[in-house]
Amino acid sequence: MSRNVVIVSAARTPVRSFMRAISNIKAQALGATAIKGNIKK
């Protein structure tokens, strides 16, 4: 049995203008924040 995966929401983490402010935050923590933001939607 095949299942299709569909993306129904998206969130971005800040990159350029906030780079210095978030440079000490690990990628996993930023990803977790984006996922939590999508779950709240």
C-alpha positions as CSV (number, residue, x, y, z in Angstrom):
1,M,0.0,0.0,0.0
2,S,1.4,3.3,-1.1
3,R,0.9,6.6,0.8
4,N,1.4,10.1,-0.5
5,V,3.1,12.7,1.6
6,V,1.8,16.3,1.3
7,I,3.3,19.4,2.9
8,V,0.5,21.6,4.1
9,S,2.4,24.2,6.1
10,A,5.8,25.8,6.2
11,A,7.9,28.0,8.5
12,R,11.3,29.6,8.0
13,T,14.1,30.3,10.4
14,P,15.8,33.7,10.1
15,V,19.0,33.6,8.1
16,R,20.6,36.8,6.9
17,S,19.6,39.8,9.0
18,F,19.6,37.7,12.2
19,M,22.7,35.7,11.4
20,R,24.9,37.2,14.1
21,A,22.2,36.9,16.7
22,I,21.6,33.2,16.1
23,S,25.1,32.1,15.2
24,N,25.5,30.4,18.6
25,I,22.3,28.4,18.2
26,K,22.6,24.8,16.9
27,A,20.8,23.9,13.6
28,Q,18.8,21.3,15.4
29,A,17.4,23.9,17.8
30,L,16.4,26.2,14.9
31,G,14.8,23.3,13.1
32,A,12.9,22.3,16.2
33,T,11.6,25.9,16.5
34,A,10.4,25.8,12.9
35,I,8.6,22.5,13.5
36,K,7.0,23.8,16.7
37,G,5.8,26.9,14.8
38,N,4.2,24.7,12.2
39,I,2.5,22.5,14.8
40,K,0.9,25.5,16.4
41,K,-0.6,26.6,13.1
